[in-house]
């Protein structure tokens, strides 16, 4: 089992990840729905069917007792429907649904998407069609925190309190020469934690403490361990797999619940990433 840990000398939090073996998932989701059925659209206009805070869900952080978090998959799907008619005396009618905004976790923005879809009809035809956005999905690898997305997101996923997942797009309906137009949508925001399960009766290998002594030019790495195991410690300036180099080949597990190793690190080094691996025969 391996464990890279994000370590920034100026940061107050650490990011823990593990290598991937058998992976299990913990999904969470929240459904949304909205309709103007009590106030149908007529004529020409631009209306907000939902405001920019409508798509907000509260999710629980990952339960670390299950094992070691490997990745987080976020998903958003919005499917809308128009149903109406061409206004009396008009030859043509149209309706469009527009969305556009960013995805954020408790204020930390990490991506965005949007789209504009609509339907048109001529006199005598039904004004019916779809609008929405293509399903958005992104998987955040824990090992990529601080590289491809804000490392503060990991603090939320591994924290102790629920956090908000928001798609901050309003739903705007633009219509022209319509009669009794109903606009409605169903949406889902979801987050799925993928993790490596802990072995029964054991704790997942994880770095529990990183301490820098600037005066002595040293960094102390401490991880949970077993006295029956040996470990190697690797380090890199960026959390890319091919950049890690071994700084300790074999460190015997100490008699307590954790083991420590100290590396000499010059004061000029501003950021460092560590990985601890179990040494197998």
C-alpha positions in Angstrom: 0.0 0.0 0.0 1.3 3.5 -0.8 0.4 6.9 0.5 1.4 10.2 -1.2 0.8 13.1 1.1 0.6 16.7 -0.1 2.9 18.9 2.0 3.3 22.6 1.6 5.5 24.4 4.1 3.1 27.3 4.3 -0.1 25.2 4.4 -2.0 24.2 7.5 -3.6 21.1 6.0 -2.4 17.9 4.4 -3.8 15.8 1.7 -3.8 12.0 2.1 -4.1 9.5 -0.7 -3.5 5.8 -1.3 -2.7 3.5 -4.1 -5.6 1.8 -5.9 -6.4 -1.9 -5.4 -10.0 -3.1 -4.9 -12.2 0.0 -4.9 -15.6 0.6 -3.5 -17.9 3.6 -3.9 -20.0 5.8 -1.6 -22.6 7.8 -3.6 -24.6 10.8 -2.5 -27.2 12.7 -4.6 -29.9 15.3 -4.5 -32.7 15.7 -7.0 -34.3 19.1 -8.0 -37.4 20.0 -9.9 -39.1 23.2 -11.0 -42.1 24.2 -13.2 -44.1 27.3 -14.0 -47.3 25.3 -14.2 -49.0 27.8 -11.9 -48.0 30.8 -14.0 -47.8 29.8 -17.7 -45.8 32.0 -20.1 -47.7 34.0 -22.8 -46.6 36.4 -25.5 -43.0 37.6 -25.5 -40.7 37.7 -22.5 -37.6 36.6 -20.6 -38.2 34.8 -17.3 -36.0 33.2 -14.6 -37.4 29.8 -13.9 -34.7 29.2 -11.2 -32.1 31.6 -9.7 -28.4 31.0 -9.4 -28.6 29.5 -6.0 -31.3 26.9 -6.8 -28.9 24.1 -7.6 -27.2 23.7 -4.1 -26.9 20.4 -2.3 -25.3 19.6 1.1 -23.1 16.6 1.1 -21.3 14.7 3.9 -17.5 14.3 3.9 -15.9 10.9 3.3 -15.9 8.6 6.3 -12.1 7.8 6.7 -12.9 4.8 8.8 -14.0 3.0 5.6 -10.5 3.1 4.1 -8.4 5.4 2.0 -10.0 7.9 -0.4 -8.8 7.5 -4.0 -11.0 9.8 -6.1 -14.2 11.9 -6.0 -16.6 12.0 -8.9 -19.0 14.9 -9.3 -21.9 14.9 -11.7 -24.7 17.3 -12.7 -27.6 16.5 -15.1 -30.4 18.9 -16.0 -33.2 17.9 -18.3 -35.9 20.4 -19.3 -39.2 20.3 -21.3 -41.3 22.9 -23.1 -45.0 22.3 -23.7 -47.2 25.0 -25.2 -48.7 26.5 -28.4 -48.2 29.3 -30.9 -50.1 32.4 -29.8 -53.3 33.2 -31.6 -52.7 35.5 -34.6 -49.0 34.5 -34.8 -47.4 32.5 -37.6 -44.4 31.5 -35.6 -43.3 30.9 -31.9 -40.1 30.0 -30.2 -38.8 29.1 -26.7 -35.3 28.7 -25.5 -33.8 27.6 -22.2 -30.3 28.9 -21.2 -27.9 27.8 -18.5 -24.4 28.8 -17.7 -22.3 28.8 -14.6 -19.6 27.3 -12.4 -19.4 24.3 -10.1 -18.2 25.0 -6.6 -17.7 23.3 -3.3 -18.3 25.7 -0.4 -17.1 28.6 -2.5 -14.1 26.8 -4.2 -14.8 26.9 -7.9 -13.3 24.1 -10.0 -15.2 24.0 -13.4 -18.1 25.3 -15.4 -20.5 24.5 -18.2 -23.6 25.7 -19.9 -25.8 25.6 -23.0 -28.8 27.0 -24.9 -31.5 24.8 -26.3 -34.9 25.5 -27.6 -37.9 24.7 -29.8 -39.7 26.5 -32.6 -43.1 25.9 -34.2 -45.4 27.4 -36.8 -49.1 28.2 -36.5 -51.2 25.1 -35.8 -48.2 23.1 -34.4 -47.5 22.2 -30.8 -44.6 24.0 -29.3 -42.9 21.0 -27.6 -39.2 20.3 -27.0 -36.3 19.8 -24.7 -33.7 22.0 -23.1 -30.9 21.6 -20.5 -27.2 20.7 -20.5 -25.3 17.6 -21.5 -24.6 15.6 -18.4 -21.5 17.0 -16.7 -19.1 14.6 -14.9 -15.6 15.0 -13.6 -13.5 12.7 -11.5 -11.0 14.3 -9.2 -8.0 12.1 -8.3 -6.8 12.7 -4.8 -3.2 12.5 -6.0 -3.9 15.5 -8.4 -4.9 17.9 -5.7 -3.0 21.1 -6.0 -2.1 20.2 -9.6 -5.4 20.0 -11.5 -7.7 21.5 -8.9 -7.6 23.5 -5.7 -6.2 21.4 -2.8 -8.7 23.0 -0.4 -11.3 20.7 -1.9 -9.7 17.8 -0.2 -10.0 19.5 3.1 -13.8 19.5 2.5 -13.9 15.8 1.3 -11.9 14.7 4.3 -13.3 17.2 6.8 -15.7 16.7 9.6 -18.6 18.9 8.5 -21.1 18.8 5.6 -20.3 21.1 2.7 -22.3 22.7 -0.2 -22.0 21.6 -3.8 -23.4 24.3 -6.1 -23.9 24.8 -9.8 -24.5 28.6 -9.8 -26.4 28.8 -13.0 -29.9 30.4 -13.3 -32.4 28.8 -15.6 -33.5 31.5 -18.1 -36.5 31.0 -20.4 -36.7 33.3 -23.5 -39.9 33.0 -25.4 -41.6 34.7 -28.3 -45.3 34.6 -29.5 -46.2 31.7 -27.2 -49.5 30.7 -25.6 -49.8 28.8 -22.3 -46.1 27.7 -22.4 -45.1 25.4 -19.5 -41.4 25.1 -18.8 -40.2 22.5 -16.4 -37.0 20.6 -15.5 -35.6 17.8 -13.4 -32.0 17.8 -12.2 -29.6 15.8 -10.1 -26.3 16.8 -8.4 -24.3 13.9 -7.1 -20.9 13.1 -5.6 -19.3 9.7 -5.3 -16.3 8.8 -3.2 -14.2 5.9 -4.4 -11.9 4.4 -1.8 -9.6 1.5 -1.0 -11.3 -0.4 1.8 -9.3 -0.8 5.0 -8.4 -4.4 6.0 -10.6 -5.7 8.9 -9.1 -4.8 12.2 -6.5 -2.4 10.7 -6.2 1.3 9.9 -5.4 2.5 6.4 -1.8 3.5 5.9 -1.7 7.3 6.2 0.6 10.1 7.0 -0.7 11.6 10.2 1.8 14.4 10.7 4.4 16.5 8.8 6.5 19.0 10.8 9.2 21.2 9.5 12.1 22.5 11.7 13.4 25.4 9.6 16.2 26.1 12.0 17.6 22.6 11.7 16.7 22.2 8.0 14.6 19.1 8.7 11.1 17.6 8.0 9.6 15.0 10.2 7.2 12.5 8.6 5.0 10.4 10.8 2.5 7.7 9.7 0.4 5.0 11.3 2.2 1.7 11.2 2.6 -1.8 12.5 5.8 -3.1 14.3 5.6 -6.2 12.0 6.1 -4.1 8.8 8.9 -2.1 7.1 8.4 1.0 5.1 10.1 3.1 2.5 9.7 6.9 2.2 9.7 8.7 -1.2 9.6 12.5 -1.9 9.1 14.8 -4.9 8.7 18.5 -5.6 5.4 17.8 -7.5 2.9 14.9 -7.0 3.6 13.2 -10.3 4.3 9.4 -10.0 7.5 9.4 -12.0 9.0 12.2 -10.0 9.1 10.5 -6.6 12.5 9.4 -5.4 13.3 7.1 -2.4 14.7 9.0 0.6 14.5 6.1 3.0 14.7 2.5 1.8 13.7 0.5 4.9 12.2 2.0 8.0 11.1 -0.6 10.6 7.7 0.0 12.2 8.0 1.1 15.7 6.4 -0.5 18.7 3.6 2.1 19.0 0.9 3.0 16.6 3.0 5.3 14.5 6.5 5.5 13.0 8.6 8.6 12.3 11.4 9.5 9.8 13.3 12.8 9.5 14.6 14.1 6.2 17.0 16.9 5.7 15.3 19.6 3.6 17.0 22.9 2.6 15.3 26.1 3.6 15.0 27.0 -0.1 12.5 24.2 -0.7 9.0 25.7 -0.5 6.9 22.7 -1.2 7.4 18.9 -1.0 5.2 15.8 -1.5 5.7 12.6 0.4 4.8 8.9 -0.2 5.0 6.1 2.3 5.0 2.5 1.0 4.9 -0.8 2.8 8.0 -2.9 1.9 7.1 -6.3 0.6 9.5 -9.2 0.5 
